[in-house]
Amino acid sequence: MSSSRALGLYLTLLLALLCYASEARPVPQRPLIPNLAKLFGRPVIKPRSMGPVTEPEVDFPPAFPTASNLQDILRFSKAPVRYPKDMFPESGFGRQVRQADAVNQLQSWYSVCSAVGTQEEQICCAQQAWKKSLSAYCEGEFRIKTSHYFCCHKTGRARWNCFDKEASDSSYQVSSEVSNGSTPQKIQGFKYNSSACKGSSVASPKTSPLMKQTEVLSISFPPGRPDSSNIANICAHHKIRPRYMPKCLPRTGYGWLVRQSKAINVLEREYNQCCKDKKSQQRCAEKKVKKKKSQF
């Protein structure tokens, strides 16, 4: 047998053995991934997975000082700082930071009023601090090219009425367990003007007979979820359900009531649109309620 023929038989046999081995024990194939560190001569940094960023909430604006919330204000002035710097991300929340700074500033200024003599003087002092703090806040808003808080666009009494109306009852809530380790830092810029309080009243910025009401308007809130069992009544009785006129609501101390009434009024208008399309009444109403609750 010639050497070339023997070599051919050897190669044929070797190929058959390799094919049998590959069929008997399949070898998993891995994709070829280039070594980027060697390719570029430096380590490759993988991007970190960032979770969702929770938007910090600021209870703003603070409520107008009156006899009904004076004791809360005095406790608030001695409590730990409401919004410490480390509760906010380093960037992206300028609006909340400006509002938090205004509340922290007012908290410090209220401590000046806690040392004033009579209750009437304390209220008058707190009202001076409240107006000065919000005026400074608006001045800071207008120095920044952004959408400004809408009350700042008003002037004089209209501005105070606006802030007063938007305030919530929780403005000065303080936990019963308050430590004395992180009391508010003293912020300069406010001095009580006692002469401005002589003969002045300590009422709301806009006195109204409605403030003498002893009963608070009751609103059914949040609204129930529309479904197949009630969508017919929602549409049938749309015109006879109550509406809440802003002028009939208290001007101060009930910011939560004003916000709830506004939400109900808007939802009723949107119900009216949904009821016009009988094929999708329920689906439309469900979307409106879900969206309104989320916005609220």
N, C-alpha and C positions, 0 to 999 in steps of 0.2 A: 504494500500500500504506500502510495507516495506521501510525502510529508504534508503536501498541501491538502490532500484529501483527508488525512488524519486530523489536521488542524480544523478543517470545516466540520467534521463530525464532533470534535471536542467543543467547538463554539455552539453548535446546535444543541448538544446535550446540556451545556451550561445555561443557555437561554431557556430551555424547557424547565430546568430546576428552578430558575429565578421566577418564572411565571407561576409555577406551582406554589412556591413560597409566598408570593404576593397574594394569591387567591386564598391560601389557607390562613394567613395572618395579615389581614389588612392593616396597613399603617395609617393612622389619622394624619391628614394633611393640615398643616398650619399655614396661615397666610404669612407671607414674608413681610415683616414690619421693619422698616429701616431704623437704625439706631440714630435718632435725631441728635443726640448729644455728641456722637462722633462726627456726624455730618456737618454740624455747625460749630463744633469746637467749644460748646458751653452747655450747661444743664438746661433742660426744658422744664419750665414750671407749668404745672397743670392748673387751670382756673378752678378756684374753690366754688363749691355750690352755695349760693347765698339764699337763705330762706326769705319768706315774705317779711317786709319791714312793716311793723305795726305803727300806725300814725299816733303819736302821743296826743292825748286829749287835754285841753285847757278849758277850765270852767270860766269863760269870759263872755261878756263883761261882768264885773262884780256888781252886786246889788247896791242900790242907793241907800245910804245910812238913814235909818229912822229909829224911832223908839222901839219898834217891834223886833229889830235885829241888832240893837246896840250890844246886848250881852254876847251875842255870837261874834260880833266884831272884836270885842275886847278879848275874848278867848283866842280868836284867830290871830290877834296881834302878838300873842305870847307863845303861839304854837311854833313847831319847826317850820322852816321855810317851805312854802307850798310846792314850788317847782324848782328843785335843785338842777344845776347845769347838766349833771350826768344822766338825766332822764331823757335827754334829747340826742338824736344822732348828730354827727359833726356837720352835716350839710343836708339841704333839701327841705328843712322845716322852718324857714325863716318866719313865716306868719305866726306859728305856734310859739316860737321863741320870743318874738316881740310881745305877744300877749302875756306870756308867762312872766317876762321881765316887768310888765306893767303891774301884774298882780303882786309879785314879790316886792316891788317898790311900794305899793299901797299898803301891804302888810306891815312893812317897816314904819311907814308914816303913821299908821293907826296907833302904833305904840306911843307916839307923842300925845295922842288924844286920850289914851288911857290914864295919863297922869294929870289931866285937867280936872277942875273942881266938880261942878254940878253935872247932872245927867244932861241937861239942856246944852251946856257948854261942850260936853263930850260929843253929842250928836252934831252940833254945829261945826266942831273941829273936824269930825270925820267926814262931813259933807265937803268941807274945804279941801281935805286931802283927796277925796274921791274925784272931785272936779279937776284938781291940779294934775292928778295922775293920768286921767283920761285925756286931758289936754296935751300933756307931754307925749302920750301914746300916739295921738293923732299927728302931732308934729313929726314924730319919727316915721310914721306911715308915709307922709307926704315927701319925705326925703328919699324914699325908695321908689324906683320905677316898677311898680307892681300894682295889682288891684288892691285898692285901699278899703278898709272896713267902712261899710256904707254909712254908719252913723257919723263918721268923721267928716263927711261931705256937708253935714248940716252945721248950723252955727247957733250960738246962744242957747236959749231955752229948748229949742227944737233938738239940739244935739243931746242935751241931758235927758230929755224925754225919750229919745231913741235908745240910748244906752240903758236907761231905766227899764224900758219895755222889754229889751232883749235879755235882761239879767235873769238868772235862775235862783230859786230859793236855796240851792246848795252852795252858793258862793262862799259862805263862811263856815261850812261844816268842818268840825274838828273832831278827830277820833277821841274817844274817852280816855284812851291810853296814850298820853302825850309825854314824850321824853323831853328833858330840859337840855339835852346835849347839843341840839342844832337849832337854836333859836335864830330868827331872822337877823341877818347882818344889818346894822344901822346904815340906811341910805340917806345921804344928805339931800337937801333941796326943798324941804318943807318946813315952814314955821307957822304955827297957829296964830291967827290974827283975831285976838279976843274982841277988839273993838267992832269988828264986822258982825259979831253975833249979838250985839246989844239990840234988843227989841225985835230981833228976827224970829221968824217961825222955823220950826224944824219939820215941816211937812214934806211931802213928796215934791219933786221939781215941778210937777203940774198938779195942783190940787184939784180934786174932782169929787162930787157928791158920791160917786160910785165907790170911793174908798171907804165910805162909812157903812158899806154893806156888811152885815154880820154873817151872811151866808155866801158861800162860794158857788159859782155856777158849776153844775155837775155835767161832765161830758163822758159819754161812753167811749172809752179809749183803752186799748187799741181796737179798731173795728174788727168784726168777725171775718173769717175766711169765706169768700163766696164759694158755693158748691151747688150741686143740682137741686138740693132741697130748698135753697133760699134765693136763688138767682131771680126767680119770678117775682118775689116780693121786693127784691132790691130794685128791680126796674119798674114795677107797678106803683110803688110808693115813693119813688124818687122825688117827686115834687112836693110831698107833704112832710118829708123829714126836716128836722130843724137845721138852720144855718146859724153861724155865730158871727155877729157883726163885731169888728174890732172896737168900735166906739162903745159897745155894751159890756166890754170886759174891763176888769181892774187895770189901772195904769201901772201899778208897781206891786212887787211882791208875789206876782203870779205869772212869771215868765213861762213856766211849764204849761199853764192853762192857755196862754196865748198861742204857744207853738202847737199844742194839740188841736186847738180850734182851727188854726190855719190849715193843718194837715187834713182835717175832716172836710173843710170847705173845698180844698183842691180835689180830694178824692171824690166828692159828690159830683163835681164838674166832669171828672173823668168817667165816672159811672154813666153819666148821661150820654157820653160818646159811645161807650160800650153797648148800651142798651139799644142803640139804633140798628145794630147788626145782630139780628136774632140768631144767626147761625153760630156766632162766636161770642155770645154774651158772657158766658161763664169763663171761658178761657181768657178773654180780655180783662174781665173784672179781677180774676185771680192775679194776673200780671200786674195790674195797677196797685192792688193792695200790697203785694210783695215788694214792689218798687218803693212805694210810699213808706212802708215800715223800715226798709233798708235806709232810705234817706233820713228818716226821723232819728 
